[in-house]
Amino acid sequence: MTVDSAAGEVTPMLSLVAALSYGVASMAMVFINKAILMQYAYSMTLLILQQLATTLLIYFGQVMGLSKGKGFNMVTAKKLLPISLFYNANVAFALASLKGVNIPMYIAIKRLTPLAVLVAGILRGKGKPSKQVALAVLCTAAGVLVAALGDFSFDLIGYSMALTSVFFQTMYLVLVEKSGAEDGLSSIELMYYNSLLSLPFLLFVIIATGEFPNSLSVLSSKANSIGFLVILVLSLVMGIVLNFTMFLCTIVNSALTTTIVGVLKGVGSTTLGFFLLGGVQVHSLNVTGLVINTIGGIWYSYAKYQQKKRSHKPASRV
């Protein structure tokens, strides 16, 4: 399934399917990554395995005629290099943050992405947000602060990693929206370039940080565990699914829609995060902050929906 934003018409059903698919994949990926990082702490090696699996799958899919593509183009690769760098920085910092931050707080922090997207939009000349949107974003941010004060498992490094991930996620979402619209690239083509361009950068990082070759020896020692292998394969498969649905949603909808979907799926993830995989010490202040954060996220999504609805309303005749 490919989407050519230049030649193909985006139907309402495709927009809905793209948004729902990204929401489900994104929610599942948080728990899968948390589960595997509890057993295998080498997040950068995990990321390079995910990108390698994506590259090989798309390449052999094209060779076998299962997917269509324009082939590798150096000019396009140079234009998409910033997307790849921002994407990998986002995922790398997100994975690193999950080592020290519980899932509910991780999702609460990631809900700050709409705030960052709005700021980026203002800097790009898109204008100031409406009063409702601004208040909703402030509510979301306030919820993060309150929840952090009640987080007994507070990890400064983990919080810093998650906040840095928000910045890089904002940058690559804006660039993906721009590149998909301007260059007419399909979601699979964006995935292929992103994964392929990621490999040299990630290889350099795991060598420079000393993660390699120890990460491979640990991986080899855990290969006898069926449970670990199942989670690892799930992580690789879901990494591909998440990449595809994220690019698809951003191309056929917008970067803002992708962030809204991320906010809404966070409601379910936050609830499940209190009961799955542990690491959460329940405190009234923490729960209150998460509730405020969730309300802000839902309020923001509703405000953006109303704003988009008004912008598409036909003008009345005089």
C-alpha positions as CSV (number, residue, x, y, z in Angstrom):
1,M,0.0,0.0,0.0
2,T,1.5,3.3,-1.1
3,V,0.2,6.8,-1.1
4,D,1.4,9.3,-3.7
5,S,0.4,12.6,-2.5
6,A,1.1,14.2,-5.8
7,A,-0.9,11.9,-8.0
8,G,-3.4,10.1,-5.8
9,E,-6.5,11.5,-4.2
10,V,-6.7,11.2,-0.5
11,T,-10.2,9.9,0.5
12,P,-11.8,10.4,4.0
13,M,-11.6,6.7,4.6
14,L,-7.9,6.6,3.9
15,S,-7.3,9.5,6.2
16,L,-9.3,7.7,9.0
17,V,-7.5,4.4,8.5
18,A,-4.1,6.1,8.5
19,A,-4.9,8.0,11.7
20,L,-6.3,4.9,13.5
21,S,-3.5,2.6,12.3
22,Y,-0.9,5.1,13.6
23,G,-2.7,5.4,17.0
24,V,-2.8,1.6,17.5
25,A,0.8,1.0,16.4
26,S,2.1,3.9,18.4
27,M,0.4,2.7,21.6
28,A,1.6,-0.9,21.1
29,M,5.2,0.2,20.4
30,V,5.5,2.0,23.8
31,F,4.8,-1.2,25.7
32,I,6.9,-3.4,23.5
33,N,9.9,-1.1,23.7
34,K,9.5,-0.9,27.5
35,A,9.3,-4.6,27.7
36,I,12.4,-5.3,25.7
37,L,14.4,-2.6,27.4
38,M,13.7,-4.2,30.7
39,Q,15.7,-7.2,29.4
40,Y,18.0,-5.6,26.9
41,A,19.3,-2.2,27.8
42,Y,21.1,-1.4,24.5
43,S,18.6,1.0,23.0
44,M,20.8,2.2,20.1
45,T,21.5,-1.4,19.0
46,L,17.8,-2.1,19.1
47,L,17.2,1.0,16.9
48,I,19.7,0.0,14.3
49,L,18.2,-3.5,14.2
50,Q,14.8,-2.0,13.6
51,Q,16.1,0.2,10.8
52,L,18.0,-2.6,9.2
53,A,14.9,-4.8,9.2
54,T,12.9,-2.0,7.6
55,T,15.5,-1.4,4.9
56,L,15.9,-5.1,3.9
57,L,12.1,-5.7,3.9
58,I,11.4,-2.7,1.5
59,Y,14.4,-3.5,-0.7
60,F,13.5,-7.2,-1.2
61,G,9.8,-6.1,-1.6
62,Q,10.8,-3.9,-4.5
63,V,13.1,-6.6,-6.0
64,M,10.2,-9.1,-5.9
65,G,7.8,-6.6,-7.3
66,L,5.6,-6.5,-4.1
67,S,6.0,-2.7,-3.7
68,K,6.6,0.1,-6.2
69,G,9.3,2.7,-5.9
70,K,11.3,5.2,-7.9
71,G,14.6,3.7,-6.9
72,F,17.4,5.3,-4.9
73,N,18.1,8.9,-5.9
74,M,21.1,10.8,-4.4
75,V,19.4,14.2,-4.8
76,T,16.3,13.0,-2.9
77,A,18.5,11.3,-0.3
78,K,20.3,14.6,0.4
79,K,17.0,16.4,0.8
80,L,15.7,13.7,3.2
81,L,18.9,13.5,5.3
82,P,17.6,16.0,7.9
83,I,14.4,13.9,8.4
84,S,16.5,10.8,9.0
85,L,18.7,12.6,11.5
86,F,15.8,14.1,13.4
87,Y,13.8,10.8,13.4
88,N,16.7,8.8,14.8
89,A,17.5,11.4,17.4
90,N,13.8,11.3,18.5
91,V,13.6,7.5,18.7
92,A,17.1,7.3,20.4
93,F,16.2,9.8,23.1
94,A,12.7,8.2,23.5
95,L,14.1,4.8,24.0
96,A,16.8,6.1,26.4
97,S,14.1,7.9,28.5
98,L,12.0,4.7,28.9
99,K,14.9,3.2,30.9
100,G,14.2,5.7,33.7
101,V,10.7,7.0,33.2
102,N,7.5,5.0,33.8
103,I,5.0,4.8,30.9
104,P,2.3,7.2,32.2
105,M,4.9,9.9,32.8
106,Y,6.6,9.2,29.5
107,I,3.3,9.6,27.7
108,A,2.5,12.8,29.6
109,I,5.8,14.4,28.6
110,K,5.3,13.3,25.0
111,R,1.9,15.1,25.0
112,L,4.0,18.3,25.0
113,T,4.7,17.7,21.3
114,P,1.6,19.7,20.1
115,L,3.0,22.7,22.1
116,A,6.3,22.3,20.2
117,V,4.5,21.9,16.9
118,L,2.5,25.1,17.5
119,V,5.6,27.0,18.4
120,A,7.3,25.7,15.3
121,G,4.3,26.8,13.2
122,I,4.5,30.3,14.7
123,L,8.2,30.5,13.8
124,R,7.4,29.3,10.3
125,G,4.9,32.1,9.9
126,K,1.7,30.1,10.3
127,G,0.3,32.6,12.8
128,K,-0.8,32.5,16.4
129,P,-3.0,29.7,17.7
130,S,-6.6,30.3,18.8
131,K,-7.4,31.0,22.5
132,Q,-8.9,27.5,23.0
133,V,-5.9,25.8,21.5
134,A,-3.5,27.9,23.6
135,L,-5.4,27.2,26.8
136,A,-5.5,23.5,26.0
137,V,-1.8,23.3,25.4
138,L,-1.1,25.2,28.7
139,C,-3.4,22.7,30.5
140,T,-1.4,19.8,29.1
141,A,1.9,21.4,30.1
142,A,0.6,22.2,33.6
143,G,-0.5,18.6,34.0
144,V,3.1,17.4,33.3
145,L,4.5,19.8,36.0
146,V,1.9,18.6,38.6
147,A,2.5,15.0,37.7
148,A,6.3,15.4,37.9
149,L,6.0,16.8,41.4
150,G,4.1,13.7,42.5
151,D,6.4,11.2,40.7
152,F,8.4,9.4,43.4
153,S,10.4,7.6,40.8
154,F,11.6,11.0,39.3
155,D,14.6,10.5,37.1
156,L,16.2,13.8,35.9
157,I,18.1,12.1,33.1
158,G,15.0,10.2,31.9
159,Y,12.9,13.4,31.9
160,S,15.6,15.3,30.0
161,M,15.8,12.5,27.4
162,A,12.0,12.5,26.9
163,L,11.9,16.3,26.6
164,T,14.7,16.2,24.0
165,S,12.7,13.6,22.2
166,V,9.7,15.9,22.0
167,F,11.9,18.5,20.2
168,F,13.3,16.1,17.6
169,Q,9.8,14.6,17.0
170,T,8.5,18.0,16.2
171,M,11.2,18.7,13.8
172,Y,10.9,15.5,11.8
173,L,7.1,15.7,11.7
174,V,7.2,19.2,10.2
175,L,9.8,18.0,7.7
176,V,7.9,14.8,6.7
177,E,4.8,16.8,6.0
178,K,6.7,19.3,3.9
179,S,8.7,16.6,2.0
180,G,5.8,14.3,1.3
181,A,3.7,17.2,-0.1
182,E,6.5,18.8,-2.1
183,D,8.3,15.8,-3.5
184,G,5.3,13.5,-4.1
185,L,7.0,10.7,-2.1
186,S,4.9,7.7,-0.9
187,S,5.1,6.6,2.7
188,I,7.1,3.5,1.8
189,E,9.6,5.6,-0.1
190,L,10.0,7.9,2.9
191,M,10.5,4.8,5.1
192,Y,13.1,3.4,2.8
193,Y,15.2,6.6,2.6
194,N,14.8,7.2,6.3
195,S,16.0,3.7,7.3
196,L,18.8,3.5,4.7
197,L,20.2,6.9,5.7
198,S,19.9,6.0,9.4
199,L,22.3,3.0,9.2
200,P,25.7,4.8,8.8
201,F,24.7,7.3,11.5
202,L,23.6,4.7,14.0
203,L,26.6,2.5,13.3
204,F,28.9,5.4,14.1
205,V,26.9,6.1,17.4
206,I,27.0,2.5,18.7
207,I,30.8,2.3,18.1
208,A,31.5,5.8,19.4
209,T,29.5,5.2,22.6
210,G,31.1,1.8,23.2
211,E,27.8,0.0,23.0
212,F,29.2,-2.2,20.2
213,P,30.4,-5.0,20.4
214,N,29.2,-5.7,23.9
215,S,25.6,-5.3,22.8
216,L,26.0,-8.1,20.3
217,S,27.5,-10.5,22.8
218,V,24.6,-9.9,25.2
219,L,22.2,-10.3,22.3
220,S,23.8,-13.6,21.4
221,S,23.7,-14.8,25.0
222,K,19.9,-14.1,25.2
223,A,19.2,-15.9,21.9
224,N,18.4,-19.1,23.8
225,S,15.4,-17.4,25.5
226,I,12.2,-17.9,23.5
227,G,10.4,-15.2,25.4
228,F,13.1,-12.7,24.6
229,L,13.2,-13.6,21.0
230,V,9.4,-13.2,20.7
231,I,9.6,-9.7,22.2
232,L,12.6,-8.8,19.9
233,V,10.8,-10.0,16.8
234,L,7.7,-8.0,17.8
235,S,9.8,-5.0,18.4
236,L,11.4,-5.2,14.9
237,V,8.0,-5.9,13.2
238,M,6.2,-3.1,15.1
239,G,9.1,-0.7,14.3
240,I,8.3,-1.2,10.6
241,V,4.6,-0.9,11.2
242,L,5.0,2.3,13.3
243,N,7.3,3.9,10.7
244,F,4.9,3.2,7.9
245,T,1.7,4.3,9.7
246,M,3.5,7.5,11.0
247,F,4.6,8.5,7.5
248,L,1.3,7.6,6.0
249,C,-0.7,9.6,8.6
250,T,1.5,12.6,8.2
251,I,1.4,12.6,4.4
252,V,-2.4,12.0,3.9
253,N,-3.4,14.2,6.9
254,S,-0.8,16.5,8.4
255,A,1.9,16.8,11.1
256,L,-0.7,18.3,13.4
257,T,-3.1,15.4,12.9
258,T,-0.3,13.0,13.7
259,T,0.4,14.7,17.0
260,I,-3.3,14.8,17.8
261,V,-3.6,11.1,17.2
262,G,-0.6,10.6,19.5
263,V,-2.3,12.6,22.2
264,L,-5.5,10.6,22.0
265,K,-3.8,7.2,22.0
266,G,-2.0,8.4,25.1
267,V,-5.2,8.2,27.1
268,G,-5.4,4.4,26.7
269,S,-1.6,4.0,27.1
270,T,-1.6,6.1,30.4
271,T,-4.4,3.9,31.9
272,L,-2.7,0.6,30.9
273,G,0.7,2.0,32.0
274,F,-0.4,1.9,35.6
275,F,-1.1,-1.8,35.5
276,L,1.4,-3.2,33.0
277,L,5.2,-3.6,33.3
278,G,5.4,-1.9,36.7
279,G,7.6,1.0,37.7
280,V,4.7,3.2,38.8
281,Q,4.3,4.4,42.4
282,V,0.8,5.8,42.6
283,H,0.5,9.2,44.4
284,S,-2.5,11.5,44.5
285,L,-0.4,14.4,43.1
286,N,0.9,12.3,40.3
287,V,-2.5,11.0,39.3
288,T,-4.0,14.5,39.5
289,G,-1.3,15.8,37.1
290,L,-1.9,13.0,34.7
291,V,-5.6,13.6,34.7
292,I,-5.0,17.3,34.0
293,N,-2.6,16.4,31.3
294,T,-5.1,14.0,29.7
295,I,-7.9,16.6,29.9
296,G,-5.6,19.1,28.2
297,G,-4.8,16.6,25.4
298,I,-8.5,15.8,24.7
299,W,-9.4,19.5,24.9
300,Y,-6.6,20.3,22.4
301,S,-7.8,17.7,20.0
302,Y,-11.4,18.9,20.2
303,A,-10.2,22.6,19.7
304,K,-8.2,21.6,16.6
305,Y,-11.1,19.6,15.2
306,Q,-13.5,22.6,15.7
307,Q,-10.9,24.9,14.1
308,K,-10.5,22.7,11.1
309,K,-14.3,22.3,10.8
310,R,-14.7,26.1,10.7
311,S,-12.0,26.5,8.1
312,H,-13.7,24.1,5.7
313,K,-17.2,25.6,6.2
314,P,-18.4,27.2,3.0
315,A,-18.7,31.0,3.0
316,S,-22.3,32.3,3.1
317,R,-23.6,34.2,0.2
318,V,-24.8,37.8,0.6
